Amino acid sequence: FTHENPVADRTYHQIDNGISTCMYAGYPALYMQFSKTNEFHFEPYWYRGLEYPKEQERGYASDEDLYVPGYFEMNISKGESIIFAASTSECKPSILPNLFTTEVETRSPRDNFFHCLVNAAHQFHNSAKDGARYILAGYPWFKCRARDQFIALPGLTLSIEEQDYFELVMQTAEKGLREFMEGKPLTVNIYEMEKPDVPLWCVWAIQQYAKAAGKERCKKLYGSLLYDIIDYLMLDKHPNLTLDKNGLLYADAKGKAITWMNSMNNGRPVVPRSGYIVEFNALWYNALKFAAVMEQESGNIERSNTLEELAARCKEAFVDTFLNEYGYLYDYVDGNMIDWSVRPNMIFAVALDYSPLDQKQKRGVLDVCTRELLTPKGLRSLSPKSGGYNPMYTGPQSQRDLAYHQGTAWPWLGGFYLEACLKLYKQTRLSFVERQLVGYEDEMFHHCLSTLPELFDGNPPFNGRGAISFAMNVAEVLRTLELLEKYKY
């Protein structure tokens, strides 16, 4: 933050239709210019004590002084447009109207809800000098994280008919995933590739590509990767995933945070999840079934039958392990340790294309999610009826860490919930899904303009919190909008 000080240089220089000024030695000069002749009035002031409520809310320093060198004055006619430019280099004022028009044309308009989301989707694109393409997890502080990238990729690309960018990102992601599976150092800037569910989410992303681009093209581009991921997991090559005889994947995560619920406090996970983890195994069953279909259509009948047999064992064990007498799924099971908490991770077993649950079981899970987890801003990370419910993501870092996955609401989870609704109840839930989406449209004017934040408080008024723009949330709302159109017709 800046505060009033005597070191700041107040001098300025007149340039074409504006001024240049440099507050501190070694800083670049700031050039401020207009497309129209103007008069600059030098009236330097420090505006003291500007307060930033979001920073204050998070326990950080939250006040600042800002320096203003003066103001510009000019005449303007009715209907006339004037372009203002601030830059670290001087330009000819005559080019400003064309430059502004060009900049506007290269961006998606933000004149409605959908266009705002498309504009936000493009802001997550990131490219390196070597041509590698990435999806950033969010703004302002997130880098490219493997799990986030695979979850967000279909919504940010396929749902807005940008298949080519999906392929570019997958080209980089496949390179990184193969390097990890082969035990080589990563040459790509993708973080958290070691998380156990990353290969499973990669298969899910490929599955979405197959639906958008066709199975033939999917087999051509990603058939080999799909085959290698399934083999990698079946042969227990992952350092933290073991395929048990019952067909389920086991992850040893004692004292570690290996799932998307990754908040830590005093060196320990706030939400310890280990053993048979519900979304890992829902994704695993879905991956086996999808791979079996792809192998069958490629003529590899023996391989397909092997995968189907494993999927059948997985399905039986999944129901026996996770489904309880109250109609919902345990969050994880590790020996005698069973987590009875009502959490949203069970929704994937209903939303994925291939589910180990029958229709009655799916409805039971969805009903519990509706009663205890649903908010206008997505699904809560924990039911208010479960122990440890902490829905308000406010205060200093340690306090926020304790609330991060203990009741806060997440739109990306809401996307899978709405997909489950449409798959189970089809057109009878169209109006319900549309009403849920209105809750996100309202957010275009809050927290950060024209995008969706990382999470929301789990209790009314469901204020936006965390990162100002979050890729998985934008992606899943875009994917829900696409699904909504498909079910309408």
Stockholm file with secondary structure:
# STOCKHOLM 1.0

chainA/1-489         FTHENPVADRTYHQIDNGISTCMYAGYPALYMQFSKTNEFHFEPYWYRGLEYPKEQERGYASDEDLYVPGYFEMNISKGESIIFAASTSECKPSILPNLFTTEVETRSPRDNFFHCLVNAAHQFHNSAKDGARYILAGYPWFKCRARDQFIALPGLTLSIEEQDYFELVMQTAEKGLREFMEGKPLTVNIYEMEKPDVPLWCVWAIQQYAKAAGKERCKKLYGSLLYDIIDYLMLDKHPNLTLDKNGLLYADAKGKAITWMNSMNNGRPVVPRSGYIVEFNALWYNALKFAAVMEQESGNIERSNTLEELAARCKEAFVDTFLNEYGYLYDYVDGNMIDWSVRPNMIFAVALDYSPLDQKQKRGVLDVCTRELLTPKGLRSLSPKSGGYNPMYTGPQSQRDLAYHQGTAWPWLGGFYLEACLKLYKQTRLSFVERQLVGYEDEMFHHCLSTLPELFDGNPPFNGRGAISFAMNVAEVLRTLELLEKYKY
#=GR chainA/1-489 SS CCCCCSCSCCCEEEETTEEEECSSTTSCCEEEEESSCCEEEEEEEEEEEEECHHHHHTTSCCEEEEEEEEEEECCCCTTCCCCEEEESSCCCGGGHHHHHHHHHHTSCCCSSHHHHHHHHHHHTEEECTTSCEEECCEETTCCCBHHHHHHHHHHHHGGGTCHHHHHHHHHHHHHHHHHHHTTCCCCSCCBCTTSTTHHHHHHHHHHHHHHHHCHHHHHHHHHHHHHHHHHHHHTTCSTTCEECTTSCEEBCCTTCCCSSCCCEETTEESSCCCBEEHHHHHHHHHHHHHHHHHHHHTTCHHHHHHHHHHHHHHHHHHHHHHBCTTSSBCSEEETTEECCCCCGGGGHHHHSSSCSSCHHHHHHHHHHHHHHTEETTEEESSCTTSTTCCCCCCSSHHHHHHHTTTTCEEHHHHHHHHHHHHHHHGGGGHHHHHHHHHHHHGGGGSSSTTSCCSEECSSTTCCEESSSEEHHHHHHHHHHHHHHHHHHC
#=GC SS_cons         CCCCCSCSCCCEEEETTEEEECSSTTSCCEEEEESSCCEEEEEEEEEEEEECHHHHHTTSCCEEEEEEEEEEECCCCTTCCCCEEEESSCCCGGGHHHHHHHHHHTSCCCSSHHHHHHHHHHHTEEECTTSCEEECCEETTCCCBHHHHHHHHHHHHGGGTCHHHHHHHHHHHHHHHHHHHTTCCCCSCCBCTTSTTHHHHHHHHHHHHHHHHCHHHHHHHHHHHHHHHHHHHHTTCSTTCEECTTSCEEBCCTTCCCSSCCCEETTEESSCCCBEEHHHHHHHHHHHHHHHHHHHHTTCHHHHHHHHHHHHHHHHHHHHHHBCTTSSBCSEEETTEECCCCCGGGGHHHHSSSCSSCHHHHHHHHHHHHHHTEETTEEESSCTTSTTCCCCCCSSHHHHHHHTTTTCEEHHHHHHHHHHHHHHHGGGGHHHHHHHHHHHHGGGGSSSTTSCCSEECSSTTCCEESSSEEHHHHHHHHHHHHHHHHHHC
//
